Amino acid sequence: MRVKKKGEKLNFAEFYSKYGIALILIVLVVVASLLSPAFLTAKNLINVIRQVVVTMLVACGAQYVLLAGHVDLSPGAVLAFCGCTCTLVMIKTGSVALGIVVALAMGLLFGLLNGILTTVFNVPSFIITLATQQAARGFCLLLTGGTAISVAAISDQFSWIGQGYIGFVPTPVIIMLIIVIISWFILNKLPYGRYLYATGGNLSAARASGINTKSTIVKAFVFQGLLAALAGIVLMSRMNSGQPAAGDGMEFDAITAVIVGGTSMSGGVGNIYGTIIGAVFIGVLNNIMNLANVNAYWQQIVQGLVIAIAVIIDARVRSSKKSV
């Protein structure tokens, strides 16, 4: 291993890891403020924050799966299914709490299914989660008939989750902060966090050291499923209805946010701070394209390019680190 000499400049990998995403976000904010005077208005910034909440919730789960060396393509569909399930249970029972519990349980089951099928049958996770993505979306359409579900009868109680405030802070922001803190604590203070990094970094070495890698991977998928369900509850509450088409492409926003934030596609590298900045980056990017009236097709092209660039940078960073 080469030892860095005194006064030697940071290489690309070190520079990007420390400052890259933060500098990119700053540049994006400056460009956004120049392109649209409406960007820095209080109303728009609050809207960006509310949009970032859903992306951030899904991204926290996506980071766990990526750290384990896998990828989950089902969160967008699970989000819609669990969110609509929540609204249906509330309408049938009149209980918001029961609706939330059932929705979270459904998210947990989808995550557990993804984890077990991936680890027990040793099938690539993107294949398994592509299958469960289709199943979740199908179940959602079957339950709702493909139409929106009104929750007018209990809108005041339910809408508070996605639209209310605690003091002057929006309720969904409080929920997001709690999840971020929990995610940070698990990754940095609990043995499971060390197991997760070890499993994603070198699966064979993790097994040799006595880590139950299958259990570690399953738990990562379960965490993703739970957070997709929570994101669905928050999003449906914000829209004050059950929307079966909600969450379409959300998994890609979340994965992009995580990768842009410095988490490696190959697993074992990443932190929650980068994911936060990555989620804000995606939120600001989507917002400025909407404000600039960019065609929806071009927005998809831009998002695809961002994913490609993020993966290329990730590969470059890992290559630079290996050469040091």
WOBELWO-V165226 format. One record per run of one state. SS is the DSSP state (~ for helix, > for strand, _ for the rest). FROM is the first residue (numbers start at 1). TO is the last residue. If there is no record, write none. Layout:
ss->(SS/SS)
from->(FROM/FROM)
to->(TO/TO)
This chain:
ss->(_/~/_/~/_/~/_/~/_/~/_/>/_/~/_/>/_/>/~/_/~/_/~/_/~/_/>/_/~/_/~/_/~/_)
from->(1/12/36/42/68/75/94/96/121/125/145/149/151/152/164/165/167/169/171/190/191/202/203/209/213/240/241/243/250/261/272/292/296/324)
to->(11/35/41/67/74/93/95/120/124/144/148/150/151/163/164/166/168/170/189/190/201/202/208/212/239/240/242/249/260/271/291/295/323/324)
